[in-house]
Amino acid sequence: MAVGCVVVAAGRGERLGAGPKAFVSLEGRTLLGWACAAAHAAGITNIVVVVPAQPWDAAAPEILDVPADVVRVAGGATRQLSVAAGLAVLGDDVDIVLVHDAARALTPPSVFVAVVAAVRAGHQAVVPGVAVPDTLRLLPPDRGVVHRDRLVAVQTPQGFDRDTIDRAHAQASPGVPVTDDAGLAELAGATVHVVAGHEEGFKVTRPLDLLLARAVVHERAAAALSAETTGAGS
């Protein structure tokens, strides 16, 4: 079963305060570049990136910091329309579709692999999730604490069999407030399966998130250097 990945990078990044968020530099590579590199490292080569309209949809691959074989398409006015634009240019041979947010730039390749494996095992819609560490309380008029042991924070990439994701977007209603593709799939009748996410799959939304992302990159570099040094000395 062929795998394709739609990387959504059309957000304006207003909370980050740095222009189009996906093109913010993180230690010499754009967030979009990091996201595509993770997909490639997971063995996924059929990648479509959905970017803001001109000039980014016409920009050269080296400007976007993505491999030359990545397909670029302009996004729409909403996230749902942007994902639909990416789905429209995926090859007909793609049987499993991943939808990934470029803002979750440091999601490890192992999460991509786990999501694909779950779809191959027969699940129509798959999301990575991590435990919620905070106490959550409902605002008035509701009240009370939400039991966090029954909650997960949903990440990306989210995976789907091709028929499920195509049907979900075909049936999408502009008036229904759904924030991710798994929600659309659920509305279309699919059951959502959760696999383990990763703490490094956080979303870079605010300046503080960018500081954390830099720390993660530095830690990865230090760990890689340590491994090389240990290997050279053995």
LINLINFEN-V875603 format. One record per residue. N is the residue number from 1. PHI is phi in degrees with one decimal (999 if undefined). OMEGA is omega in whole degrees, -180 to 180 (* if undefined). Layout:
BEGIN
N|PHI|OMEGA + N|PHI|OMEGA
END
This chain:
BEGIN
1|999|-178 + 2|-74.9|-178 + 3|-112.8|174 + 4|-125.5|-177 + 5|-132.5|173 + 6|-99.9|179 + 7|-101.9|-176 + 8|-87.2|-176 + 9|-137.3|-174 + 10|-98.5|-179 + 11|-70.0|-178 + 12|-84.4|176 + 13|68.2|-176 + 14|-64.2|-179 + 15|-70.9|177 + 16|-79.0|177 + 17|67.9|-176 + 18|-139.6|-179 + 19|73.8|179 + 20|-54.2|-171 + 21|-59.6|-174 + 22|-64.8|-177 + 23|-102.9|174 + 24|-67.9|-178 + 25|-80.8|175 + 26|-126.6|179 + 27|52.1|173 + 28|87.9|179 + 29|-139.5|179 + 30|-70.2|175 + 31|-57.4|178 + 32|-61.6|179 + 33|-61.9|177 + 34|-62.0|-178 + 35|-63.0|180 + 36|-67.1|179 + 37|-63.1|178 + 38|-65.3|178 + 39|-62.9|178 + 40|-62.3|-180 + 41|-63.5|177 + 42|-85.5|177 + 43|91.1|-179 + 44|-97.0|-178 + 45|-111.3|179 + 46|-91.3|-174 + 47|-123.9|173 + 48|-117.7|176 + 49|-106.8|180 + 50|-104.3|-173 + 51|-117.1|176 + 52|-59.8|179 + 53|-61.3|-172 + 54|-32.9|8 + 55|-89.3|-170 + 56|-69.8|-179 + 57|-70.8|179 + 58|-106.7|-176 + 59|-69.3|178 + 60|-67.8|-179 + 61|-54.6|-178 + 62|-68.3|177 + 63|-72.6|178 + 64|-77.0|179 + 65|66.1|178 + 66|-128.8|178 + 67|-59.0|-175 + 68|-63.9|-177 + 69|-87.1|178 + 70|-75.7|179 + 71|-84.4|179 + 72|-112.6|178 + 73|-144.0|180 + 74|-76.6|180 + 75|-81.0|-179 + 76|-106.5|-177 + 77|-74.8|179 + 78|-129.5|178 + 79|-61.4|-179 + 80|-60.6|179 + 81|-67.2|178 + 82|-66.3|178 + 83|-63.3|179 + 84|-59.9|178 + 85|-64.3|177 + 86|-68.8|179 + 87|-61.0|-175 + 88|-65.4|-178 + 89|-108.6|173 + 90|-68.6|-180 + 91|-62.5|180 + 92|-66.1|-179 + 93|-80.6|-178 + 94|-77.0|-180 + 95|-102.9|180 + 96|-119.5|-177 + 97|-115.6|170 + 98|-104.8|174 + 99|-119.3|-173 + 100|-128.9|177 + 101|-90.1|178 + 102|-59.8|180 + 103|-66.0|175 + 104|-93.4|-167 + 105|-66.3|-173 + 106|-102.0|175 + 107|-57.1|-178 + 108|-65.8|177 + 109|-55.2|-179 + 110|-60.9|179 + 111|-70.9|175 + 112|-57.4|-178 + 113|-61.7|-178 + 114|-66.0|180 + 115|-66.3|179 + 116|-60.5|-179 + 117|-61.1|180 + 118|-68.6|177 + 119|-68.3|178 + 120|-60.2|-179 + 121|-76.3|175 + 122|116.0|179 + 123|-80.7|-177 + 124|-72.8|-177 + 125|-139.7|-175 + 126|-133.4|176 + 127|-128.6|169 + 128|-83.6|-179 + 129|-138.7|177 + 130|-126.4|-179 + 131|-62.5|178 + 132|-93.3|-175 + 133|-82.7|-174 + 134|-89.8|169 + 135|-77.8|-177 + 136|-113.8|-179 + 137|-127.4|177 + 138|-75.0|176 + 139|-84.3|174 + 140|-58.8|13 + 141|-81.1|174 + 142|-77.6|179 + 143|-155.2|176 + 144|108.9|180 + 145|-92.1|176 + 146|-86.9|-179 + 147|-71.3|-173 + 148|-72.7|179 + 149|-68.6|178 + 150|-105.3|-176 + 151|-120.7|167 + 152|-134.6|172 + 153|-88.8|-174 + 154|-85.4|179 + 155|-118.2|170 + 156|-130.0|9 + 157|-74.7|172 + 158|-103.3|-174 + 159|-117.2|-176 + 160|-148.4|165 + 161|-73.1|-169 + 162|-60.0|-179 + 163|-61.9|-178 + 164|-65.1|-176 + 165|-71.9|177 + 166|-64.7|180 + 167|-65.5|-179 + 168|-60.5|-179 + 169|-76.1|177 + 170|-65.2|-178 + 171|-95.8|-175 + 172|-62.5|178 + 173|-109.5|-179 + 174|-58.5|-176 + 175|-87.2|-178 + 176|-97.1|-177 + 177|-77.7|178 + 178|-115.5|-173 + 179|-98.9|178 + 180|-148.5|-175 + 181|-74.5|176 + 182|-63.9|176 + 183|-63.5|177 + 184|-63.2|-179 + 185|-63.2|179 + 186|-64.8|177 + 187|-63.1|180 + 188|-86.1|175 + 189|105.2|-179 + 190|-82.4|173 + 191|-97.1|-177 + 192|-93.6|179 + 193|-105.1|-178 + 194|-107.7|171 + 195|-114.5|-179 + 196|-67.3|173 + 197|-87.8|-178 + 198|-146.7|-178 + 199|-63.4|179 + 200|-83.9|176 + 201|-89.4|179 + 202|-66.9|-177 + 203|-93.1|177 + 204|-82.0|-176 + 205|-121.2|-176 + 206|-116.5|177 + 207|-54.1|179 + 208|-63.0|178 + 209|-64.1|180 + 210|-67.4|176 + 211|-62.9|178 + 212|-63.4|179 + 213|-61.7|178 + 214|-62.7|178 + 215|-62.7|179 + 216|-64.1|180 + 217|-62.5|179 + 218|-62.9|179 + 219|-64.7|178 + 220|-62.6|-179 + 221|-64.2|179 + 222|-64.8|179 + 223|-65.5|179 + 224|-65.7|179 + 225|-64.6|180 + 226|-63.9|179 + 227|-65.0|178 + 228|-64.6|-180 + 229|-64.7|179 + 230|-63.6|180 + 231|-65.7|-180 + 232|-68.8|-178 + 233|-90.2|-177 + 234|-86.6|*
END
